[in-house]
């Protein structure tokens, strides 16, 4: 039974400030000093009033700092705070950027919040990853129905013919890249969408400064793809000024051909870095009685530039490369094409884990993660 005249209260959490002068833990005790400031609690009405005034002053300062901090966070943060997550439509979703972007957005906003669209037949993996719809960017009515029925709030517009195809079929490039853009912009204006349209370094040209290239400079591109991207940039700015469209655009690198300084048939031995590091650890940890020699060849894979390009195109159908051998070709011609590492495999069990297809996929994933580069 509780002793008469005794009050039992739950012990406050650690660090709590307790100012009343008669708080008892199991028995009547004299006033306890405040643990945080080691001051004696107030014992008179005057001291209590003084303490209350001090507490209010401290509270006002803390509240002011909190508000300043909250304002700073809200101004500096790039996170979007809405009542509900956005519903996102991606056009041209089976190209270089779409699938990687969809994966990132779904991880952030939910699988059903992102609808991928294109005119191509999707793989089983695409369908498994999340919603996919057929959509022709030139079909205004179809896009309109999808935006209304799915309650779309954000759109990423990736549908476009790139430089190589566009130069071969200028009329089609004009329809897809410009007429398709007009459809998207008009729908974004009509339904108050947030619209992202990627641009490219191809929007610049030979008269633009190259090192560095500023945001605002001469833009006279030499391809229909570049011309259409300049058009998109200017139209987006116009719609923003004229109609308040929430248009956003980044000029992305990478929409160009790549040069190789070796002949396409030059074969060289290669190894993925993780396999290489693992081999070093394994040979150092190996029982010395198993090592029959002190120096071992280490081989994993061998490929030519042409074979590598073919594998990359499995992930990036628009990847382009040209071969312009220079002095490095003569050096490469003196190196082995394939190393015989059978002794390492027999003596201490060396075995590589990453083949050429794995290497390409891993490196594209690495680029996507570290450099905001998406291959899809």
ZIUR-V366966 format. One record per backbone hydrogen bond with DSSP energy under -0.5 kcal/mol. NH is the residue of the N-H (numbers start at 1). CO is the residue of the C=O. E is the energy in kcal/mol with one decimal. If there is no record, write none. Layout:
nh->[NH;NH]
co->[CO;CO]
e->[E;E]
//
This chain:
nh->[6;9;9;16;18;19;24;25;26;34;38;48;49;50;51;52;53;54;55;56;57;58;59;60;61;62;63;64;65;66;67;68;69;70;71;72;73;74;75;76;77;81;82;88;88;89;90;91;91;93;93;95;99;101;102;103;104;105;106;107;108;109;110;113;114;115;116;116;117;118;127;128;129;130;133;135;137;139;140;143;144;145;146;147;148;149;150;151;152;153;154;155;156;157;157;158;158;162;166;167;168;169;173;174;175;176;177;178;179;180;182;183;184;185;186;187;188;189;190;191;192;193;194;195;195;196;197;198;199;201;203;204;208;211;214;217;227;228;229;230;231;232;233;234;235;236;237;238;239;240;241;242;243;244;244;245;246;247;248;252;252;256;258;260;266;267;268;269;270;276;277;278;279;280;281;282;283;284;285;286;290;291;291;292;300;301;303;305;306;308;309;310;311;312;313;314;314;315;316;319;322;324;324;326;329;330;330;331;332;333;334;335;341;345;346;347;348;349;350;355;359;360;361;362;363;364;365;366;367;368;369;370;371;372;373]
co->[3;7;24;13;16;17;22;27;24;39;34;44;45;46;47;48;49;50;51;52;53;54;55;56;57;58;59;60;61;62;63;64;65;66;67;68;69;70;71;72;73;79;80;86;113;154;115;89;156;90;117;92;95;97;98;99;100;101;102;103;104;105;106;110;111;88;114;131;90;133;123;124;125;126;116;118;135;136;138;139;140;141;142;143;144;145;146;148;147;87;87;194;89;155;196;91;156;160;162;163;164;165;169;170;171;172;173;174;174;175;178;179;180;181;182;183;184;185;186;187;189;188;153;193;246;155;248;157;250;252;200;201;205;212;212;215;223;224;225;226;227;228;229;230;231;232;233;234;235;236;237;238;239;239;240;239;193;245;195;199;250;254;320;322;263;265;303;336;301;272;273;274;275;276;277;278;279;280;281;282;287;287;288;290;270;270;268;266;264;304;305;306;307;308;309;310;311;312;312;316;258;260;322;261;326;326;327;327;328;329;331;332;339;341;342;343;344;345;344;353;355;356;357;358;359;360;361;362;363;364;365;366;367;368;367]
e->[-1.5;-0.6;-0.9;-2.0;-0.6;-0.6;-0.5;-0.5;-0.8;-2.9;-2.6;-2.4;-2.4;-2.4;-2.7;-2.6;-2.4;-2.3;-2.7;-2.4;-2.1;-2.5;-2.7;-2.5;-2.0;-2.7;-2.7;-2.3;-2.4;-2.6;-2.6;-2.3;-2.6;-3.0;-2.6;-2.4;-2.6;-2.6;-1.9;-2.3;-2.4;-0.6;-0.7;-0.6;-3.3;-2.2;-2.5;-0.5;-2.7;-0.5;-3.6;-1.4;-0.6;-2.2;-2.9;-2.3;-1.8;-2.8;-2.8;-1.8;-1.1;-3.3;-2.0;-1.2;-0.9;-2.9;-0.6;-2.4;-2.2;-1.3;-1.8;-2.3;-1.9;-1.1;-2.6;-1.8;-0.6;-2.2;-1.1;-2.0;-2.5;-2.5;-2.0;-2.4;-2.2;-3.1;-2.3;-0.7;-2.0;-3.1;-2.3;-2.7;-2.8;-0.5;-2.9;-1.1;-0.9;-0.6;-2.9;-2.4;-0.9;-1.5;-2.1;-2.4;-1.7;-2.8;-2.6;-1.5;-1.6;-1.8;-2.3;-2.0;-2.1;-2.7;-2.4;-2.2;-2.6;-2.3;-2.5;-2.5;-0.6;-2.2;-2.5;-0.6;-2.5;-2.8;-2.2;-0.6;-3.4;-1.5;-1.8;-1.6;-1.8;-0.6;-0.7;-0.7;-2.4;-2.5;-1.7;-2.1;-2.2;-2.0;-2.4;-2.5;-2.7;-2.5;-2.0;-2.2;-3.0;-1.8;-2.2;-3.3;-2.3;-0.6;-1.1;-1.6;-0.7;-1.9;-2.6;-1.7;-0.8;-1.7;-2.1;-2.5;-1.7;-0.7;-1.6;-0.7;-4.0;-2.2;-2.6;-2.2;-2.2;-1.7;-1.9;-2.7;-2.5;-1.6;-2.0;-1.0;-2.3;-0.5;-0.7;-0.8;-0.7;-2.5;-1.5;-0.5;-1.8;-2.3;-2.5;-2.1;-1.8;-2.3;-2.0;-0.6;-0.9;-1.7;-2.5;-2.0;-3.6;-3.3;-0.6;-1.5;-2.0;-0.5;-0.7;-0.9;-2.5;-1.9;-1.8;-1.4;-0.8;-1.8;-2.0;-3.2;-1.5;-0.5;-1.8;-0.6;-2.9;-2.4;-2.1;-2.8;-2.4;-2.2;-2.1;-2.4;-2.6;-2.3;-2.2;-2.7;-2.3;-0.6;-1.3]
//
